[in-house]
Amino acid sequence: MLDNKIYDILKWVAMLFLPALATLISVVFAVWHIPYGDEISKTIMALDAFLGACLGISHIQYKKDNSAE
């Protein structure tokens, strides 16, 4: 099970940082004609979806464990 502080940090990364980073890369790379911007931003979003799913599973497990107490 994740420590609360680690969970909060990962939740912030998944909900705010990674989507903002993917958007920044997508836009800036397109404006400056830097190659692979779409590929990089899509990779970041795939990582974000994976992290979000893992955090969701962790949250469900936490609720399940604490409801038994």
HTML snippet that shows the backbone in 3Dmol.js (N, CA, C, O; Angstrom):
<script src="https://3Dmol.org/build/3Dmol-min.js"></script>
<div id="view" style="width:600px;height:400px;position:relative"></div>
<script>
const pdb = `
ATOM      1  N   MET A   1       0.844  -1.174   0.000  1.00  0.00           N
ATOM      2  CA  MET A   1       0.000   0.000   0.000  1.00  0.00           C
ATOM      3  C   MET A   1       0.893   1.242   0.000  1.00  0.00           C
ATOM      4  O   MET A   1       1.977   1.242   0.583  1.00  0.00           O
ATOM      5  N   LEU A   2       0.425   2.286  -0.655  1.00  0.00           N
ATOM      6  CA  LEU A   2       1.188   3.515  -0.755  1.00  0.00           C
ATOM      7  C   LEU A   2       1.052   4.371   0.502  1.00  0.00           C
ATOM      8  O   LEU A   2      -0.014   4.433   1.114  1.00  0.00           O
ATOM      9  N   ASP A   3       2.135   5.020   0.868  1.00  0.00           N
ATOM     10  CA  ASP A   3       2.102   6.025   1.915  1.00  0.00           C
ATOM     11  C   ASP A   3       1.252   7.204   1.427  1.00  0.00           C
ATOM     12  O   ASP A   3       1.240   7.502   0.233  1.00  0.00           O
ATOM     13  N   ASN A   4       0.540   7.876   2.343  1.00  0.00           N
ATOM     14  CA  ASN A   4      -0.343   8.982   1.948  1.00  0.00           C
ATOM     15  C   ASN A   4       0.393  10.085   1.200  1.00  0.00           C
ATOM     16  O   ASN A   4      -0.125  10.620   0.220  1.00  0.00           O
ATOM     17  N   LYS A   5       1.593  10.429   1.652  1.00  0.00           N
ATOM     18  CA  LYS A   5       2.354  11.505   1.001  1.00  0.00           C
ATOM     19  C   LYS A   5       2.738  11.103  -0.426  1.00  0.00           C
ATOM     20  O   LYS A   5       2.625  11.910  -1.349  1.00  0.00           O
ATOM     21  N   ILE A   6       3.186   9.875  -0.606  1.00  0.00           N
ATOM     22  CA  ILE A   6       3.553   9.394  -1.941  1.00  0.00           C
ATOM     23  C   ILE A   6       2.318   9.365  -2.840  1.00  0.00           C
ATOM     24  O   ILE A   6       2.378   9.758  -4.005  1.00  0.00           O
ATOM     25  N   TYR A   7       1.201   8.897  -2.289  1.00  0.00           N
ATOM     26  CA  TYR A   7      -0.044   8.862  -3.055  1.00  0.00           C
ATOM     27  C   TYR A   7      -0.439  10.265  -3.502  1.00  0.00           C
ATOM     28  O   TYR A   7      -0.805  10.466  -4.660  1.00  0.00           O
ATOM     29  N   ASP A   8      -0.368  11.233  -2.596  1.00  0.00           N
ATOM     30  CA  ASP A   8      -0.733  12.608  -2.939  1.00  0.00           C
ATOM     31  C   ASP A   8       0.177  13.185  -4.016  1.00  0.00           C
ATOM     32  O   ASP A   8      -0.292  13.884  -4.914  1.00  0.00           O
ATOM     33  N   ILE A   9       1.468  12.900  -3.935  1.00  0.00           N
ATOM     34  CA  ILE A   9       2.412  13.383  -4.947  1.00  0.00           C
ATOM     35  C   ILE A   9       2.108  12.741  -6.300  1.00  0.00           C
ATOM     36  O   ILE A   9       2.046  13.433  -7.316  1.00  0.00           O
ATOM     37  N   LEU A  10       1.920  11.427  -6.315  1.00  0.00           N
ATOM     38  CA  LEU A  10       1.628  10.737  -7.575  1.00  0.00           C
ATOM     39  C   LEU A  10       0.291  11.185  -8.162  1.00  0.00           C
ATOM     40  O   LEU A  10       0.142  11.277  -9.380  1.00  0.00           O
ATOM     41  N   LYS A  11      -0.671  11.460  -7.297  1.00  0.00           N
ATOM     42  CA  LYS A  11      -1.970  11.955  -7.762  1.00  0.00           C
ATOM     43  C   LYS A  11      -1.803  13.318  -8.426  1.00  0.00           C
ATOM     44  O   LYS A  11      -2.396  13.572  -9.474  1.00  0.00           O
ATOM     45  N   TRP A  12      -0.997  14.199  -7.824  1.00  0.00           N
ATOM     46  CA  TRP A  12      -0.716  15.515  -8.412  1.00  0.00           C
ATOM     47  C   TRP A  12      -0.008  15.360  -9.765  1.00  0.00           C
ATOM     48  O   TRP A  12      -0.337  16.047 -10.732  1.00  0.00           O
ATOM     49  N   VAL A  13       0.955  14.457  -9.814  1.00  0.00           N
ATOM     50  CA  VAL A  13       1.674  14.212 -11.070  1.00  0.00           C
ATOM     51  C   VAL A  13       0.703  13.732 -12.148  1.00  0.00           C
ATOM     52  O   VAL A  13       0.744  14.210 -13.282  1.00  0.00           O
ATOM     53  N   ALA A  14      -0.169  12.789 -11.796  1.00  0.00           N
ATOM     54  CA  ALA A  14      -1.099  12.211 -12.770  1.00  0.00           C
ATOM     55  C   ALA A  14      -2.186  13.194 -13.200  1.00  0.00           C
ATOM     56  O   ALA A  14      -2.575  13.222 -14.368  1.00  0.00           O
ATOM     57  N   MET A  15      -2.671  13.996 -12.261  1.00  0.00           N
ATOM     58  CA  MET A  15      -3.798  14.873 -12.583  1.00  0.00           C
ATOM     59  C   MET A  15      -3.369  16.215 -13.173  1.00  0.00           C
ATOM     60  O   MET A  15      -4.113  16.798 -13.962  1.00  0.00           O
ATOM     61  N   LEU A  16      -2.201  16.715 -12.814  1.00  0.00           N
ATOM     62  CA  LEU A  16      -1.802  18.049 -13.246  1.00  0.00           C
ATOM     63  C   LEU A  16      -0.531  18.082 -14.080  1.00  0.00           C
ATOM     64  O   LEU A  16      -0.523  18.618 -15.188  1.00  0.00           O
ATOM     65  N   PHE A  17       0.540  17.510 -13.548  1.00  0.00           N
ATOM     66  CA  PHE A  17       1.843  17.678 -14.179  1.00  0.00           C
ATOM     67  C   PHE A  17       1.957  17.002 -15.548  1.00  0.00           C
ATOM     68  O   PHE A  17       2.326  17.649 -16.527  1.00  0.00           O
ATOM     69  N   LEU A  18       1.646  15.723 -15.619  1.00  0.00           N
ATOM     70  CA  LEU A  18       1.822  15.008 -16.889  1.00  0.00           C
ATOM     71  C   LEU A  18       0.914  15.532 -18.011  1.00  0.00           C
ATOM     72  O   LEU A  18       1.392  15.697 -19.134  1.00  0.00           O
ATOM     73  N   PRO A  19      -0.370  15.801 -17.756  1.00  0.00           N
ATOM     74  CA  PRO A  19      -1.184  16.384 -18.832  1.00  0.00           C
ATOM     75  C   PRO A  19      -0.671  17.762 -19.273  1.00  0.00           C
ATOM     76  O   PRO A  19      -0.677  18.074 -20.464  1.00  0.00           O
ATOM     77  N   ALA A  20      -0.233  18.576 -18.324  1.00  0.00           N
ATOM     78  CA  ALA A  20       0.307  19.892 -18.683  1.00  0.00           C
ATOM     79  C   ALA A  20       1.595  19.759 -19.478  1.00  0.00           C
ATOM     80  O   ALA A  20       1.811  20.493 -20.442  1.00  0.00           O
ATOM     81  N   LEU A  21       2.448  18.832 -19.082  1.00  0.00           N
ATOM     82  CA  LEU A  21       3.698  18.601 -19.807  1.00  0.00           C
ATOM     83  C   LEU A  21       3.433  18.113 -21.223  1.00  0.00           C
ATOM     84  O   LEU A  21       4.075  18.577 -22.165  1.00  0.00           O
ATOM     85  N   ALA A  22       2.503  17.190 -21.385  1.00  0.00           N
ATOM     86  CA  ALA A  22       2.169  16.672 -22.714  1.00  0.00           C
ATOM     87  C   ALA A  22       1.621  17.784 -23.607  1.00  0.00           C
ATOM     88  O   ALA A  22       1.958  17.857 -24.788  1.00  0.00           O
ATOM     89  N   THR A  23       0.783  18.644 -23.046  1.00  0.00           N
ATOM     90  CA  THR A  23       0.236  19.767 -23.814  1.00  0.00           C
ATOM     91  C   THR A  23       1.346  20.737 -24.201  1.00  0.00           C
ATOM     92  O   THR A  23       1.413  21.178 -25.348  1.00  0.00           O
ATOM     93  N   LEU A  24       2.204  21.066 -23.266  1.00  0.00           N
ATOM     94  CA  LEU A  24       3.320  21.963 -23.547  1.00  0.00           C
ATOM     95  C   LEU A  24       4.195  21.423 -24.670  1.00  0.00           C
ATOM     96  O   LEU A  24       4.524  22.154 -25.604  1.00  0.00           O
ATOM     97  N   ILE A  25       4.572  20.164 -24.591  1.00  0.00           N
ATOM     98  CA  ILE A  25       5.423  19.558 -25.610  1.00  0.00           C
ATOM     99  C   ILE A  25       4.713  19.547 -26.956  1.00  0.00           C
ATOM    100  O   ILE A  25       5.312  19.896 -27.973  1.00  0.00           O
ATOM    101  N   SER A  26       3.469  19.157 -26.973  1.00  0.00           N
ATOM    102  CA  SER A  26       2.720  19.094 -28.225  1.00  0.00           C
ATOM    103  C   SER A  26       2.669  20.457 -28.911  1.00  0.00           C
ATOM    104  O   SER A  26       2.903  20.556 -30.116  1.00  0.00           O
ATOM    105  N   VAL A  27       2.369  21.494 -28.157  1.00  0.00           N
ATOM    106  CA  VAL A  27       2.229  22.832 -28.735  1.00  0.00           C
ATOM    107  C   VAL A  27       3.580  23.425 -29.117  1.00  0.00           C
ATOM    108  O   VAL A  27       3.748  23.901 -30.240  1.00  0.00           O
ATOM    109  N   VAL A  28       4.537  23.402 -28.206  1.00  0.00           N
ATOM    110  CA  VAL A  28       5.831  24.021 -28.473  1.00  0.00           C
ATOM    111  C   VAL A  28       6.562  23.319 -29.617  1.00  0.00           C
ATOM    112  O   VAL A  28       7.154  23.973 -30.476  1.00  0.00           O
ATOM    113  N   PHE A  29       6.519  21.999 -29.625  1.00  0.00           N
ATOM    114  CA  PHE A  29       7.187  21.276 -30.705  1.00  0.00           C
ATOM    115  C   PHE A  29       6.553  21.606 -32.051  1.00  0.00           C
ATOM    116  O   PHE A  29       7.259  21.735 -33.052  1.00  0.00           O
ATOM    117  N   ALA A  30       5.229  21.742 -32.088  1.00  0.00           N
ATOM    118  CA  ALA A  30       4.548  22.077 -33.342  1.00  0.00           C
ATOM    119  C   ALA A  30       4.904  23.497 -33.795  1.00  0.00           C
ATOM    120  O   ALA A  30       5.156  23.725 -34.978  1.00  0.00           O
ATOM    121  N   VAL A  31       4.926  24.443 -32.865  1.00  0.00           N
ATOM    122  CA  VAL A  31       5.238  25.830 -33.211  1.00  0.00           C
ATOM    123  C   VAL A  31       6.659  25.961 -33.751  1.00  0.00           C
ATOM    124  O   VAL A  31       6.899  26.696 -34.709  1.00  0.00           O
ATOM    125  N   TRP A  32       7.583  25.257 -33.145  1.00  0.00           N
ATOM    126  CA  TRP A  32       8.989  25.360 -33.529  1.00  0.00           C
ATOM    127  C   TRP A  32       9.419  24.272 -34.523  1.00  0.00           C
ATOM    128  O   TRP A  32      10.601  24.158 -34.846  1.00  0.00           O
ATOM    129  N   HIS A  33       8.478  23.492 -34.996  1.00  0.00           N
ATOM    130  CA  HIS A  33       8.746  22.436 -35.992  1.00  0.00           C
ATOM    131  C   HIS A  33       9.826  21.460 -35.516  1.00  0.00           C
ATOM    132  O   HIS A  33      10.702  21.047 -36.276  1.00  0.00           O
ATOM    133  N   ILE A  34       9.730  21.111 -34.238  1.00  0.00           N
ATOM    134  CA  ILE A  34      10.633  20.114 -33.667  1.00  0.00           C
ATOM    135  C   ILE A  34       9.986  18.751 -33.884  1.00  0.00           C
ATOM    136  O   ILE A  34       8.802  18.579 -33.591  1.00  0.00           O
ATOM    137  N   PRO A  35      10.734  17.792 -34.387  1.00  0.00           N
ATOM    138  CA  PRO A  35      10.123  16.490 -34.692  1.00  0.00           C
ATOM    139  C   PRO A  35       9.742  15.699 -33.439  1.00  0.00           C
ATOM    140  O   PRO A  35      10.276  15.909 -32.349  1.00  0.00           O
ATOM    141  N   TYR A  36       8.803  14.789 -33.643  1.00  0.00           N
ATOM    142  CA  TYR A  36       8.361  13.800 -32.652  1.00  0.00           C
ATOM    143  C   TYR A  36       7.565  14.386 -31.492  1.00  0.00           C
ATOM    144  O   TYR A  36       7.446  13.736 -30.453  1.00  0.00           O
ATOM    145  N   GLY A  37       7.027  15.566 -31.629  1.00  0.00           N
ATOM    146  CA  GLY A  37       6.220  16.148 -30.558  1.00  0.00           C
ATOM    147  C   GLY A  37       4.977  15.333 -30.255  1.00  0.00           C
ATOM    148  O   GLY A  37       4.647  15.105 -29.092  1.00  0.00           O
ATOM    149  N   ASP A  38       4.286  14.892 -31.301  1.00  0.00           N
ATOM    150  CA  ASP A  38       3.082  14.079 -31.082  1.00  0.00           C
ATOM    151  C   ASP A  38       3.423  12.751 -30.417  1.00  0.00           C
ATOM    152  O   ASP A  38       2.721  12.296 -29.513  1.00  0.00           O
ATOM    153  N   GLU A  39       4.503  12.140 -30.872  1.00  0.00           N
ATOM    154  CA  GLU A  39       4.895  10.849 -30.305  1.00  0.00           C
ATOM    155  C   GLU A  39       5.267  10.972 -28.829  1.00  0.00           C
ATOM    156  O   GLU A  39       4.906  10.125 -28.012  1.00  0.00           O
ATOM    157  N   ILE A  40       5.990  12.035 -28.505  1.00  0.00           N
ATOM    158  CA  ILE A  40       6.401  12.242 -27.117  1.00  0.00           C
ATOM    159  C   ILE A  40       5.185  12.545 -26.247  1.00  0.00           C
ATOM    160  O   ILE A  40       5.041  11.978 -25.163  1.00  0.00           O
ATOM    161  N   SER A  41       4.309  13.435 -26.713  1.00  0.00           N
ATOM    162  CA  SER A  41       3.140  13.786 -25.901  1.00  0.00           C
ATOM    163  C   SER A  41       2.202  12.591 -25.738  1.00  0.00           C
ATOM    164  O   SER A  41       1.615  12.413 -24.671  1.00  0.00           O
ATOM    165  N   LYS A  42       2.054  11.777 -26.772  1.00  0.00           N
ATOM    166  CA  LYS A  42       1.212  10.581 -26.649  1.00  0.00           C
ATOM    167  C   LYS A  42       1.817   9.564 -25.683  1.00  0.00           C
ATOM    168  O   LYS A  42       1.091   8.883 -24.958  1.00  0.00           O
ATOM    169  N   THR A  43       3.135   9.465 -25.675  1.00  0.00           N
ATOM    170  CA  THR A  43       3.812   8.572 -24.734  1.00  0.00           C
ATOM    171  C   THR A  43       3.590   9.045 -23.303  1.00  0.00           C
ATOM    172  O   THR A  43       3.338   8.236 -22.410  1.00  0.00           O
ATOM    173  N   ILE A  44       3.682  10.351 -23.086  1.00  0.00           N
ATOM    174  CA  ILE A  44       3.443  10.902 -21.755  1.00  0.00           C
ATOM    175  C   ILE A  44       2.005  10.635 -21.329  1.00  0.00           C
ATOM    176  O   ILE A  44       1.760  10.274 -20.178  1.00  0.00           O
ATOM    177  N   MET A  45       1.055  10.808 -22.238  1.00  0.00           N
ATOM    178  CA  MET A  45      -0.352  10.573 -21.895  1.00  0.00           C
ATOM    179  C   MET A  45      -0.625   9.092 -21.624  1.00  0.00           C
ATOM    180  O   MET A  45      -1.455   8.764 -20.776  1.00  0.00           O
ATOM    181  N   ALA A  46       0.060   8.202 -22.330  1.00  0.00           N
ATOM    182  CA  ALA A  46      -0.084   6.770 -22.048  1.00  0.00           C
ATOM    183  C   ALA A  46       0.448   6.454 -20.654  1.00  0.00           C
ATOM    184  O   ALA A  46      -0.169   5.691 -19.911  1.00  0.00           O
ATOM    185  N   LEU A  47       1.583   7.034 -20.301  1.00  0.00           N
ATOM    186  CA  LEU A  47       2.133   6.869 -18.958  1.00  0.00           C
ATOM    187  C   LEU A  47       1.176   7.430 -17.920  1.00  0.00           C
ATOM    188  O   LEU A  47       0.993   6.846 -16.852  1.00  0.00           O
ATOM    189  N   ASP A  48       0.566   8.569 -18.238  1.00  0.00           N
ATOM    190  CA  ASP A  48      -0.394   9.186 -17.326  1.00  0.00           C
ATOM    191  C   ASP A  48      -1.619   8.291 -17.124  1.00  0.00           C
ATOM    192  O   ASP A  48      -2.107   8.153 -16.002  1.00  0.00           O
ATOM    193  N   ALA A  49      -2.110   7.695 -18.186  1.00  0.00           N
ATOM    194  CA  ALA A  49      -3.265   6.789 -18.073  1.00  0.00           C
ATOM    195  C   ALA A  49      -2.907   5.574 -17.218  1.00  0.00           C
ATOM    196  O   ALA A  49      -3.709   5.138 -16.392  1.00  0.00           O
ATOM    197  N   PHE A  50      -1.716   5.034 -17.411  1.00  0.00           N
ATOM    198  CA  PHE A  50      -1.262   3.895 -16.615  1.00  0.00           C
ATOM    199  C   PHE A  50      -1.146   4.275 -15.142  1.00  0.00           C
ATOM    200  O   PHE A  50      -1.599   3.536 -14.268  1.00  0.00           O
ATOM    201  N   LEU A  51      -0.535   5.434 -14.868  1.00  0.00           N
ATOM    202  CA  LEU A  51      -0.388   5.888 -13.493  1.00  0.00           C
ATOM    203  C   LEU A  51      -1.754   6.135 -12.854  1.00  0.00           C
ATOM    204  O   LEU A  51      -1.973   5.784 -11.694  1.00  0.00           O
ATOM    205  N   GLY A  52      -2.668   6.735 -13.607  1.00  0.00           N
ATOM    206  CA  GLY A  52      -4.011   6.963 -13.094  1.00  0.00           C
ATOM    207  C   GLY A  52      -4.726   5.669 -12.755  1.00  0.00           C
ATOM    208  O   GLY A  52      -5.421   5.587 -11.743  1.00  0.00           O
ATOM    209  N   ALA A  53      -4.561   4.658 -13.593  1.00  0.00           N
ATOM    210  CA  ALA A  53      -5.179   3.361 -13.327  1.00  0.00           C
ATOM    211  C   ALA A  53      -4.584   2.725 -12.071  1.00  0.00           C
ATOM    212  O   ALA A  53      -5.314   2.181 -11.242  1.00  0.00           O
ATOM    213  N   CYS A  54      -3.276   2.795 -11.932  1.00  0.00           N
ATOM    214  CA  CYS A  54      -2.625   2.238 -10.736  1.00  0.00           C
ATOM    215  C   CYS A  54      -3.074   2.965  -9.474  1.00  0.00           C
ATOM    216  O   CYS A  54      -3.309   2.334  -8.444  1.00  0.00           O
ATOM    217  N   LEU A  55      -3.194   4.283  -9.551  1.00  0.00           N
ATOM    218  CA  LEU A  55      -3.650   5.047  -8.393  1.00  0.00           C
ATOM    219  C   LEU A  55      -5.105   4.737  -8.075  1.00  0.00           C
ATOM    220  O   LEU A  55      -5.489   4.688  -6.906  1.00  0.00           O
ATOM    221  N   GLY A  56      -5.912   4.528  -9.101  1.00  0.00           N
ATOM    222  CA  GLY A  56      -7.309   4.155  -8.879  1.00  0.00           C
ATOM    223  C   GLY A  56      -7.424   2.823  -8.177  1.00  0.00           C
ATOM    224  O   GLY A  56      -8.244   2.659  -7.274  1.00  0.00           O
ATOM    225  N   ILE A  57      -6.607   1.871  -8.585  1.00  0.00           N
ATOM    226  CA  ILE A  57      -6.599   0.553  -7.931  1.00  0.00           C
ATOM    227  C   ILE A  57      -6.154   0.696  -6.484  1.00  0.00           C
ATOM    228  O   ILE A  57      -6.733   0.082  -5.588  1.00  0.00           O
ATOM    229  N   SER A  58      -5.121   1.510  -6.256  1.00  0.00           N
ATOM    230  CA  SER A  58      -4.635   1.726  -4.898  1.00  0.00           C
ATOM    231  C   SER A  58      -5.714   2.375  -4.034  1.00  0.00           C
ATOM    232  O   SER A  58      -5.881   2.013  -2.869  1.00  0.00           O
ATOM    233  N   HIS A  59      -6.439   3.326  -4.601  1.00  0.00           N
ATOM    234  CA  HIS A  59      -7.511   4.011  -3.862  1.00  0.00           C
ATOM    235  C   HIS A  59      -8.639   3.032  -3.502  1.00  0.00           C
ATOM    236  O   HIS A  59      -9.149   3.048  -2.381  1.00  0.00           O
ATOM    237  N   ILE A  60      -9.015   2.197  -4.445  1.00  0.00           N
ATOM    238  CA  ILE A  60     -10.070   1.200  -4.187  1.00  0.00           C
ATOM    239  C   ILE A  60      -9.628   0.224  -3.100  1.00  0.00           C
ATOM    240  O   ILE A  60     -10.407  -0.120  -2.211  1.00  0.00           O
ATOM    241  N   GLN A  61      -8.378  -0.216  -3.175  1.00  0.00           N
ATOM    242  CA  GLN A  61      -7.865  -1.142  -2.164  1.00  0.00           C
ATOM    243  C   GLN A  61      -7.833  -0.474  -0.797  1.00  0.00           C
ATOM    244  O   GLN A  61      -8.161  -1.103   0.209  1.00  0.00           O
ATOM    245  N   TYR A  62      -7.439   0.799  -0.753  1.00  0.00           N
ATOM    246  CA  TYR A  62      -7.406   1.534   0.513  1.00  0.00           C
ATOM    247  C   TYR A  62      -8.798   1.635   1.125  1.00  0.00           C
ATOM    248  O   TYR A  62      -8.976   1.400   2.320  1.00  0.00           O
ATOM    249  N   LYS A  63      -9.784   1.985   0.300  1.00  0.00           N
ATOM    250  CA  LYS A  63     -11.153   2.094   0.802  1.00  0.00           C
ATOM    251  C   LYS A  63     -11.648   0.746   1.293  1.00  0.00           C
ATOM    252  O   LYS A  63     -12.320   0.672   2.322  1.00  0.00           O
ATOM    253  N   LYS A  64     -11.325  -0.323   0.570  1.00  0.00           N
ATOM    254  CA  LYS A  64     -11.745  -1.664   0.945  1.00  0.00           C
ATOM    255  C   LYS A  64     -11.126  -2.072   2.280  1.00  0.00           C
ATOM    256  O   LYS A  64     -11.807  -2.624   3.144  1.00  0.00           O
ATOM    257  N   ASP A  65      -9.834  -1.800   2.442  1.00  0.00           N
ATOM    258  CA  ASP A  65      -9.134  -2.165   3.687  1.00  0.00           C
ATOM    259  C   ASP A  65      -9.658  -1.361   4.875  1.00  0.00           C
ATOM    260  O   ASP A  65      -9.767  -1.899   5.977  1.00  0.00           O
ATOM    261  N   ASN A  66      -9.981  -0.098   4.672  1.00  0.00           N
ATOM    262  CA  ASN A  66     -10.427   0.755   5.780  1.00  0.00           C
ATOM    263  C   ASN A  66     -11.892   0.572   6.106  1.00  0.00           C
ATOM    264  O   ASN A  66     -12.311   0.927   7.208  1.00  0.00           O
ATOM    265  N   SER A  67     -12.682   0.042   5.208  1.00  0.00           N
ATOM    266  CA  SER A  67     -14.094  -0.183   5.511  1.00  0.00           C
ATOM    267  C   SER A  67     -14.279  -1.393   6.410  1.00  0.00           C
ATOM    268  O   SER A  67     -15.308  -1.522   7.073  1.00  0.00           O
ATOM    269  N   ALA A  68     -13.295  -2.279   6.438  1.00  0.00           N
ATOM    270  CA  ALA A  68     -13.369  -3.473   7.267  1.00  0.00           C
ATOM    271  C   ALA A  68     -13.077  -3.166   8.736  1.00  0.00           C
ATOM    272  O   ALA A  68     -13.406  -3.961   9.617  1.00  0.00           O
ATOM    273  N   GLU A  69     -12.459  -2.012   8.998  1.00  0.00           N
ATOM    274  CA  GLU A  69     -12.075  -1.680  10.377  1.00  0.00           C
ATOM    275  C   GLU A  69     -13.201  -1.118  11.175  1.00  0.00           C
ATOM    276  O   GLU A  69     -13.025  -0.794  12.349  1.00  0.00           O
TER     277      GLU A  69
END
`;
const viewer = $3Dmol.createViewer("view");
viewer.addModel(pdb, "pdb");
viewer.setStyle({}, {cartoon: {color: "spectrum"}});
viewer.zoomTo();
viewer.render();
</script>
